[in-house]
Amino acid sequence: MKLWRSVVGKLWATILLLVSLVLIILTILLVEFFGNFQIDEVENNLMKTAKRIVEIANTHADTDEVLQIASEMIGIETKMLVLNDNDIIFSSESMEKYGVNPEFLKNDPSLNKVFTKREMVKKELLLPLKVGNQEISAIVVGVPLDLNGQQDEVFLFQSLETMEEAITSTTKFILLAAGVAIILTTIFAFFLSTRINAPLTKMREVAFEVAKGKFDTKVPILTGDEIGELAIAFNQMGKQLKNNISALNQEKEHLASILRSMADGVITFNRDGTILQTNPPAERFLHSWTFEKLESNRMVPSVLMNLFDRSELLDKEQIGEISLQGHDWVLIVSPLYGSESIRGAVAIIRDMTDERKMDKLRTDFIANVSHELRTPISMLQGYSEAIIDDIAESEEDKKEMAKVIYDESLRMGRLVNDLLDLARLESENMQLCYDSIPLEDYLERIVYKFSGLAKENDIILSTSLKNPELNWMFDPDRIEQVLTNLIDNAIRHTPVRGRVEIIQRLDECQGLIIEVKDSGSGIPKEDLAFVFERFYKADKARTRGSSGTGLGLSIAKNIINAHDGEISVNSLLGIGTTFTFILPRKMIENE
């Protein structure tokens, strides 16, 4: 079955069928031609013989002798019958057994013309009697004979058996020649088909290799004909296809790199909502949407599909906004056009959380600085006016007013210094002085500074050092500033009989880890994202006094960032808060 479905089988069968059909038609025509030719030849010979007998009979006086000699000359295959109307003048032997008589001849319309119209007639007919249940076909020629004033008729008969044997021999020869021709044609067609199919088979194998991505595979060029030219064209096509695929891959990689490096999220999707392509920011958006809305992440979010429906209706891009998991997203959906209609859309997803947070913090910064400065300035102005106007009558009152003025000026100085430190840290102009610090002595000294404050508030202050003998490279003054701020915040927000613990441990991958853990009131979860921002205070009522300026945690974060570290906070209301910062290992370069 595989042979008949191949090019070799089809081409071989086509050639063989075509040649066989031609040979069959040719054989039929040749057999028919030779049969007719034999009959015509016999008829013509009989006609010539009859005419010759009539001529000889007219020139000799002894008619019986002429007829006897003529009967012997025409051979045993040809029979002769001479009639005079209904009388038989001469008859070859065996004519009676075939039933040939004057009545039979006169009853035939064609042969009767010899008697009536004196015309020469030739005809093929069946003899009236059978021989061995077999009908005998013969060719009959009738010629009128005028002899001695009498009108006679000469009829020559020849059986077709001999002629049929000649036709059969000729047919066998023609069939033998046709059979030989078919065999030779089969061999030639199979050879030709194989010659044609061999390079096509090789080309098919190469095509499968190219389909697998092996574009360097070449078709061998074996001939200079059309198949060879096809092989050359195929090789050129493979080379061009490789170049095109390489160009497409480069464009794809280029586009993928652009998408990956984009700060904005990009999602392309079909009309049915099937996502085609995304980038990392878009994946974060989809993750937040799936987490909050409990929808499948394989389909486009409904908010984008709504914008797409509007863009399709209005035939222009649509803009929307949504808040997910504490992030503000701006959504821009633009339709993608196909050959006849809109086939999908591309969505640009922009995270505006930082921008809006910065706008809010900028506004809050101005308000907080104004608020923080207004209070001490008002107090300085009020108490100084009281002193100038001699409102304070005693020296003790004047000293108390002067002390308030002094405390407020110190507070303004701290605020200004904190602002300067913060500006210096954020501008990255601060120089860090690294040194190898023994952690046990360093942390015990810092904790000792707060022991008095802890006792006053009835708070247990302790340390837990997992690596007491460890030395670490960092700027001791700046890290002390961070720890001072964190411990001070922990003590101020821890109730009586609470606990504040400084924990030190080492992680081989991350580096030095220090935690300041308290059992205080905790920070609300909606405020956790803002605790390291300038002037941000979880307790909005605490605006002065021991609450500080609201810049300490922001300064601490910048100091840790300057050390290439990280700082984070975890808190639960009513349970406590833990601030954790990590200092990576500092590699000392040899100068």
C-alpha positions, 0 to 999 in steps of 0.5 A: 500500500505504501508503494501505491501512495508514493510518487514512484508507484503513482508514476509507474502505474500511470506510465504502465496504464497509459502504455497498456491502454495504447498497446491494447487499442493498437492490438485491437486495431492491428488484429482488425486490420489484418483480419480485413486485409486477409478477407480482402486479399482472399476476395481479390484472389478469388475474383482474379482466379474466376476472371482467369477461368472465364478467360481461359474457358472462352479461349479453349474449345474443350470446356470440361478439360479447362474446368478440370484443370482450373479446379486442380490449379486453384488447390484443395482449399478453393472449391469451384461450382459451374452452373447453367441456370439450375443445372450443375455443369462442374462441381468440386468434390465436397460441395454437396456436403455443405449444401451448396446448390443452385437453389441456395445461390439463387435465394441469396439476393447478392449472389442472384445478381450473377444469374439475373444481371450477369454481374460479378459478385463477392460475398462472405457467408455461412454455408447452409450445412454444418460439419460436426455441429460447426458452422462453416464461413466461406467467401464466395465469388460469382462470375457470369460465363458466356460459353457457346451461346449459353449463359453459365455461372462460375462460383468459387468458394474458399473456407475462412478456416485457413484465414482464421488460423493466419489471423490467430497466428498474427494476433498471437504475434501482436499480443506477444509483442504487446506483452514484451512492450509492457514488460519493457515499459514496466522496467523503464517506468520503474527505473524512471520513477525511481530516478525521479523519486530519489531526489524527491525522497531526499528533499522530503527528508531535508524538509522534515529536518528543516521543519525541526529547526535544522536550517543548515541541512542541504539537499544534494544536487545530483542533476542539472534538470528541473529537479536539480533546479528545485533542489537549488531553490529549496536550499536557497529557501532554507537559507532565507528561512534561517535568516528570516527566523533569526531575524524574527527571533532577534526581534522577539528577543528585542521586544521581550527585553524591552517588555522586561525592562519596562517599568509599566506593565504590558498585557496583550489579549484577544477578544475572548479575554485570552492573555497572549503576553505579559511582562513582570510588572503586569504579572505582579498586577495579575497576582494582586488581582487574583489574590484579591478578586479570586479570579483565574489568572489565565484570563484578562481581569474583568476591569480590563475587559470592561475598558476593552469593550468601551474602547471597541465601542468608541474606537479609541483608547480608554483609561481607568484606575483601580486600587489593589493590595495597597497599590494604585494602578492606572490602566490604559487599554488600546485596541489592536486591529486585524485585517478586518476588525479589532482582534484584541487589545494591549493594556498598559498598567502603571503603578502610581503608588510611589508617585501618589505617596510622594505627592502625599509625603511632599504635602505632609512634609511641608505641613509637618515642618510648618507644624513642627516649627510653628509650635516652638517659634510660637512658644519662643515668641510668647515667652520672650514677649513675657520677659520683655513686658516684665510679666514674669515678676520673680527671678524664678519665673524668669528662669523658668521662662528662659528654660522653656525658651532654651528647651524649645530652641534645642528642639528646633536645633534637633529638628534642623539637624535631623533635616540636615542629616536626612538631606545629606543621607538622601543626597548620598554625600555622607561618608561612612567610616568603617571599622571592625567593631566587637559586637558584645562591648558595642551593644552592651554600651549602647544598651547601658545608655538606656538602662536608667530610662528603662528603670524609670518606666519599669521596663526590662531592657536586655540583650541576646547575643548569639555570636558574642565574640564576633567582630563586624565592619560598619560605621559605629557612630551611624549604627549607634544612631540607628540603635539609639532611635530604635531603642528609644522608640521601643521604650517610649511605646512599651507599657510599664512592666513591658520588655525590650530586647536587642537580639543579635544573630548571624546569617551566612548568606545575609550577614549580621542581623540585629533585632529590636523587639518590644512588647508595646502597643504595636503599629496598625497594619495600615501604617506599617508601609509608612513608618520609614517616611519623613514626619510620619507618626502612627499616633497622630495625637503625639505631635510634640514632647517625647514623641520626637520629630518623626524623622528618626526612622527615616534617618535610620533607613537611609543609614542602613541603605548606605551600608547596603543593608535592609531594614524592616518592621513587623508588628501586631497591635497589642502584642509588640513590634520588631524592627530588624536590620541586616548589615552585609559583610564588608569586603576590605580591599587591599590598597 
